[in-house]
């Protein structure tokens, strides 16, 4: 008997609550049959914080981990739909019922599959209000090619680089970007009576970079003791080249080595007024960091080794070499090769100035 009375009491309470809720909805809004009204902005018209969740990878379908958290101020109850535009193959959307007025957070589910790496700007809309947010899409970590080394040799593969600031060309004009393409086959060169085969990287600036790898994780260039794709000396005697170690997977951090020397000439005043200074040039190369991860233009690269190249020059009849006021920090990623080079002017040692960057912008067929 007590259970039956309790059961009917619960029914009565439920009916009363339903009537009360229905009355509240009818007083404050259009009800569940109408559309909710609200805004993504505060009273001053500023957009509320939008939180982007999840990782966004090229050619990977979004899943439950890809969503937005959007702050909304509902002014009436009812059905709502909050959505973004579609950018780079991706959009965000959620729909449902707003049962109460006031502040609320809404989860917008990500849809689609990113097409290209990079940071893209989106617009999310609710009613007459809009707000902006951005999403960064990356390629899978270490998005390299057909090799696990720091030197790619697949013919026809290429790396696109961007140059900041632009290269000034002799005779006028500038270069903002260039492509380094892997040539078919190898080139054979002899240095100190020893012949080696090198992979050729050719650029649309008519540069040629020759590199090789041995079976012990050591990487060599056949060239001059300068920076990657950036030439410092005004002349190289008889256009000679040397074979030098530029990267060694087996060396620990802070370990350095020096290259052989080449005879070079430098126009120190840059105007040809004073005579060219001749002497012996070499590089000092130091391992700075290993197993690094970095993102360039929205693409994430791992297994990066960073090295420092310093220029040493011994003028004719000088007793000791001089460290020239420039050095480069170069990053090499496994499966890619060089991904970044930053050149610094250290004429004011306490405040090194970044004067040139060469950074990977994209690649194909490595």
C-alpha positions as CSV (number, residue, x, y, z in Angstrom):
1,X,0.0,0.0,0.0
2,X,2.8,2.4,0.8
3,X,4.7,1.5,-2.4
4,X,1.5,2.2,-4.5
5,X,1.0,5.6,-2.9
6,X,4.7,6.4,-3.4
7,X,4.4,5.5,-7.1
8,X,1.4,7.8,-7.7
9,X,3.2,10.5,-5.8
10,X,6.2,10.3,-8.2
11,X,3.8,10.5,-11.2
12,X,2.2,13.6,-9.7
13,X,5.6,15.2,-9.1
14,X,6.8,14.4,-12.6
15,X,3.6,15.9,-14.2
16,X,4.0,19.0,-12.1
17,X,7.6,19.4,-13.1
18,X,6.8,18.9,-16.8
19,X,4.1,21.6,-16.6
20,X,6.4,23.9,-14.8
21,X,9.2,23.4,-17.4
22,X,6.8,23.9,-20.3
23,X,5.6,27.1,-18.8
24,X,9.1,28.3,-18.3
25,X,10.0,27.6,-22.0
26,X,6.9,29.3,-23.3
27,X,7.7,32.4,-21.2
28,X,11.3,32.8,-22.1
29,X,11.6,31.6,-25.7
30,X,10.0,30.0,-28.7
31,X,10.1,26.5,-27.1
32,X,11.6,23.3,-28.4
33,X,9.8,23.7,-31.6
34,X,11.5,27.0,-32.4
35,X,15.1,28.1,-33.0
36,X,17.4,29.2,-30.2
37,X,18.8,32.7,-30.3
38,X,22.2,33.6,-29.0
39,X,25.7,34.9,-29.8
40,X,29.3,33.8,-29.8
41,X,30.4,37.2,-28.6
42,X,30.3,39.0,-25.3
43,X,28.5,42.2,-24.5
44,X,31.3,44.3,-26.1
45,X,31.2,42.3,-29.3
46,X,34.4,40.4,-28.7
47,X,34.6,36.7,-29.6
48,X,34.7,34.3,-26.8
49,X,37.6,31.8,-26.6
50,X,37.5,28.9,-29.1
51,X,39.5,25.8,-28.2
52,X,40.8,23.5,-31.0
53,X,41.3,19.9,-29.9
54,X,43.0,17.0,-31.6
55,X,45.8,16.5,-34.2
56,X,45.2,17.4,-37.9
57,X,47.2,15.3,-40.3
58,X,47.2,15.5,-44.1
59,X,45.1,12.9,-45.8
60,X,43.8,11.5,-42.5
61,X,40.0,11.5,-41.8
62,X,39.0,13.4,-38.7
63,X,37.8,11.3,-35.7
64,X,36.2,11.9,-32.3
65,X,39.4,13.6,-31.0
66,X,39.0,16.4,-33.5
67,X,36.6,19.0,-32.2
68,X,36.1,22.6,-31.1
69,X,34.9,23.9,-27.7
70,X,32.8,27.0,-28.4
71,X,31.4,29.4,-25.8
72,X,27.8,30.5,-26.5
73,X,25.4,32.9,-24.8
74,X,21.9,31.6,-25.4
75,X,19.2,34.2,-25.0
76,X,16.3,31.9,-25.9
77,X,15.8,28.2,-25.8
78,X,15.2,26.0,-28.8
79,X,17.0,24.2,-31.6
80,X,20.4,25.5,-32.6
81,X,23.0,24.8,-35.3
82,X,26.6,26.1,-35.0
83,X,29.0,25.5,-37.8
84,X,32.1,26.6,-39.5
85,X,33.0,27.1,-43.1
86,X,34.9,24.4,-45.0
87,X,38.6,25.1,-45.4
88,X,41.3,22.7,-46.6
89,X,38.7,19.9,-46.7
90,X,37.7,20.3,-43.0
91,X,34.7,21.8,-41.3
92,X,33.1,21.7,-37.8
93,X,29.4,21.5,-36.8
94,X,27.0,20.7,-34.0
95,X,23.2,20.9,-33.6
96,X,20.9,20.2,-30.7
97,X,18.5,21.9,-28.2
98,X,19.3,24.7,-25.9
99,X,17.2,23.8,-22.8
100,X,18.2,26.9,-20.8
101,X,19.3,30.5,-21.5
102,X,22.7,31.9,-20.5
103,X,26.3,30.8,-20.9
104,X,27.0,27.4,-22.3
105,X,29.8,25.5,-24.0
106,X,29.2,23.5,-27.2
107,X,31.3,20.9,-28.8
108,X,31.6,21.1,-32.5
109,X,32.6,17.9,-34.2
110,X,35.3,17.9,-36.9
111,X,34.4,16.6,-40.3
112,X,36.4,15.8,-43.4
113,X,40.0,15.1,-44.3
114,X,42.8,17.7,-44.5
115,X,44.3,18.2,-47.9
116,X,47.4,20.2,-47.5
117,X,49.7,21.1,-44.6
118,X,49.7,24.6,-43.1
119,X,47.7,26.9,-40.8
120,X,44.3,27.8,-42.1
121,X,41.8,30.4,-40.9
122,X,38.1,29.4,-40.3
123,X,34.9,31.3,-39.5
124,X,32.4,29.8,-37.1
125,X,28.8,31.1,-37.2
126,X,25.8,31.1,-35.0
127,X,22.8,33.3,-35.9
128,X,24.2,36.7,-36.8
129,X,27.4,36.3,-34.9
130,X,30.7,35.0,-36.4
131,X,34.2,34.4,-34.9
132,X,37.5,33.4,-36.3
133,X,39.9,30.6,-35.3
134,X,42.8,28.7,-37.0
135,X,43.8,25.1,-37.4
136,X,47.3,23.8,-38.1
137,X,47.5,20.7,-40.3
138,X,50.7,18.7,-40.4
139,X,52.0,15.7,-42.3
140,X,52.7,12.6,-40.3
141,X,55.9,13.0,-38.2
142,X,59.1,12.3,-40.2
143,X,57.2,12.5,-43.5
144,X,60.2,11.5,-45.5
145,X,60.7,9.3,-48.5
146,X,62.2,6.0,-49.4
147,X,65.2,6.1,-47.0
148,X,65.8,6.2,-43.3
149,X,69.0,8.2,-43.8
150,X,69.6,12.0,-43.9
151,X,70.3,11.8,-47.6
152,X,67.6,11.0,-50.2
153,X,68.9,9.6,-53.5
154,X,65.7,8.8,-55.5
155,X,66.0,10.4,-58.9
156,X,63.4,13.1,-59.6
157,X,62.6,13.8,-56.0
158,X,62.9,17.3,-54.9
159,X,62.7,19.8,-52.0
160,X,61.3,23.3,-52.3
161,X,62.9,26.0,-50.2
162,X,61.9,29.5,-49.3
163,X,64.5,32.2,-48.8
164,X,64.1,35.0,-46.2
165,X,65.0,37.7,-47.0
166,X,65.2,37.1,-50.8
167,X,68.5,36.5,-52.5
168,X,69.8,39.5,-54.4
169,X,71.0,38.5,-57.8
170,X,74.0,40.0,-59.5
171,X,72.7,42.3,-62.2
172,X,69.4,42.8,-60.4
173,X,66.4,40.8,-59.4
174,X,65.7,38.6,-56.4
175,X,65.0,34.9,-55.6
176,X,62.4,34.1,-53.0
177,X,62.1,30.3,-53.6
178,X,64.1,27.6,-55.2
179,X,63.9,23.8,-55.8
180,X,66.6,21.3,-55.3
181,X,66.1,18.2,-57.5
182,X,67.8,14.9,-57.3
183,X,69.5,14.0,-60.6
184,X,69.5,10.5,-62.0
185,X,72.6,8.3,-61.4
186,X,75.7,9.5,-59.5
187,X,78.7,11.7,-60.3
188,X,82.2,10.4,-59.7
189,X,84.9,12.8,-58.4
190,X,88.4,12.2,-57.2
191,X,89.8,13.8,-54.1
192,X,93.3,13.0,-52.7
193,X,93.6,10.1,-55.2
194,X,90.4,8.5,-54.0
195,X,87.3,8.3,-56.2
196,X,83.8,8.5,-54.7
197,X,80.3,8.6,-56.2
198,X,78.0,11.4,-55.2
199,X,74.3,12.2,-55.5
200,X,73.7,15.4,-57.3
201,X,71.1,18.0,-56.1
202,X,70.6,20.6,-58.8
203,X,68.7,23.8,-58.3
204,X,66.8,26.2,-60.6
205,X,69.6,28.7,-59.7
206,X,72.1,26.5,-61.5
207,X,73.7,25.4,-58.3
208,X,75.1,21.8,-58.0
209,X,75.4,20.2,-54.6
210,X,77.1,16.8,-54.4
211,X,76.7,14.5,-51.4
212,X,77.3,10.9,-50.4
213,X,76.9,8.7,-47.4
214,X,79.1,5.8,-46.2
215,X,77.9,2.7,-44.4
216,X,78.8,4.2,-40.9
217,X,76.3,7.0,-40.8
218,X,78.7,9.7,-42.1
219,X,77.7,12.2,-44.8
220,X,80.1,14.0,-47.1
221,X,79.9,16.9,-49.6
222,X,82.1,17.5,-52.6
223,X,82.3,21.3,-52.6
224,X,83.7,24.4,-50.9
225,X,83.9,25.1,-47.2
226,X,80.9,27.4,-47.1
227,X,77.2,27.1,-46.2
228,X,74.4,25.1,-47.9
229,X,73.3,26.9,-51.1
230,X,74.9,30.1,-49.7
231,X,78.4,31.0,-50.9
232,X,80.5,33.4,-49.0
233,X,83.9,33.6,-50.8
234,X,84.3,35.8,-53.9
235,X,86.6,33.3,-55.6
236,X,87.8,29.7,-55.2
237,X,91.3,29.2,-56.5
238,X,91.0,27.2,-59.8
239,X,87.4,26.4,-58.9
240,X,88.7,23.5,-56.8
241,X,86.5,21.4,-54.5
242,X,87.2,19.1,-51.6
243,X,85.5,16.1,-50.0
244,X,84.5,17.0,-46.4
245,X,82.4,15.4,-43.6
246,X,79.3,17.6,-43.0
247,X,77.2,15.3,-40.8
248,X,77.9,12.3,-38.6
249,X,75.1,10.4,-36.9
250,X,77.5,8.8,-34.5
251,X,79.0,11.9,-33.0
252,X,77.7,13.2,-29.7
253,X,76.4,16.7,-28.9
254,X,79.1,19.3,-28.7
255,X,81.6,17.3,-30.6
256,X,83.4,19.3,-33.4
257,X,85.7,18.6,-36.3
258,X,87.4,20.7,-39.0
259,X,87.6,20.2,-42.7
260,X,90.5,20.4,-45.1
261,X,91.3,23.8,-46.6
262,X,90.9,25.4,-50.0
263,X,92.6,28.5,-51.3
264,X,90.0,31.3,-51.6
265,X,89.8,35.1,-52.2
266,X,87.7,37.6,-50.2
267,X,86.8,41.1,-51.2
268,X,86.4,42.4,-47.6
269,X,85.2,45.9,-48.5
270,X,82.6,44.5,-51.0
271,X,83.4,47.2,-53.5
272,X,86.5,46.0,-55.2
273,X,88.4,49.1,-54.0
274,X,91.0,47.3,-51.9
275,X,92.9,44.3,-53.3
276,X,91.4,40.8,-52.9
277,X,92.7,39.0,-49.8
278,X,93.8,35.4,-50.5
279,X,94.3,32.6,-48.0
280,X,93.2,29.2,-46.8
281,X,89.5,28.6,-45.9
282,X,88.0,25.7,-43.8
283,X,85.0,24.9,-41.8
284,X,84.6,24.0,-38.1
285,X,81.4,21.9,-37.7
286,X,79.8,21.1,-34.3
287,X,76.9,18.9,-33.4
288,X,74.5,21.1,-31.4
289,X,71.4,18.9,-30.9
290,X,70.1,15.5,-31.8
291,X,66.7,13.8,-31.9
292,X,64.9,17.1,-32.3
293,X,61.3,17.8,-33.6
294,X,60.4,21.0,-35.5
295,X,57.6,22.3,-37.6
296,X,58.2,24.2,-40.8
297,X,55.2,25.7,-42.7
298,X,52.8,23.4,-40.8
299,X,54.8,20.2,-41.5
300,X,56.2,18.3,-38.5
301,X,59.7,16.7,-38.8
302,X,61.4,14.6,-36.3
303,X,64.8,12.9,-35.9
304,X,66.5,16.2,-36.6
305,X,70.2,16.8,-36.1
306,X,71.4,20.4,-35.8
307,X,74.9,21.4,-36.6
308,X,76.8,24.7,-36.5
309,X,79.2,25.7,-39.3
310,X,81.8,28.3,-38.6
311,X,84.1,29.9,-41.2
312,X,87.8,29.9,-40.6
313,X,90.2,31.9,-42.9
314,X,94.0,32.1,-42.7
315,X,95.2,35.0,-44.9
316,X,98.5,34.5,-46.7
317,X,101.5,35.1,-44.4
318,X,99.2,35.1,-41.3
319,X,100.3,33.1,-38.3
320,X,96.8,31.8,-37.3
321,X,93.3,31.5,-38.7
322,X,90.7,34.1,-38.2
323,X,87.1,33.2,-37.3
324,X,85.0,35.1,-39.9
325,X,81.9,37.0,-38.5
326,X,79.3,34.6,-39.8
327,X,78.1,31.1,-38.9
328,X,75.2,28.9,-39.9
329,X,72.8,26.7,-37.8
330,X,71.7,23.9,-40.1
331,X,69.0,21.3,-39.4
332,X,68.9,17.9,-41.1
333,X,65.8,15.6,-40.8
334,X,66.0,11.9,-41.3
335,X,64.2,10.9,-44.5
336,X,64.5,14.4,-45.9
337,X,67.9,16.1,-45.7
338,X,68.4,19.8,-45.0
339,X,65.1,21.3,-43.7
340,X,66.4,24.6,-42.4
341,X,69.5,26.9,-42.4
342,X,69.9,30.1,-40.4
343,X,72.9,32.3,-41.1
344,X,74.0,34.8,-38.4
345,X,76.2,37.9,-38.5
346,X,78.3,37.9,-35.3
347,X,80.2,41.1,-36.0
348,X,78.6,42.2,-32.7
349,X,79.2,39.0,-30.7
350,X,76.8,39.8,-27.9
351,X,73.8,40.3,-30.3
352,X,74.1,37.9,-33.2
353,X,71.8,39.0,-36.1
354,X,69.9,36.5,-38.3
355,X,70.6,37.6,-41.8
356,X,69.3,34.8,-44.0
357,X,67.0,31.7,-43.7
358,X,66.6,28.9,-46.1
359,X,63.7,26.7,-45.0
360,X,61.9,23.7,-46.5
361,X,58.5,24.6,-47.9
362,X,57.6,21.2,-49.4
363,X,58.9,18.1,-51.1
364,X,57.9,15.3,-53.4
365,X,59.2,11.9,-54.5
366,X,62.1,11.6,-52.0
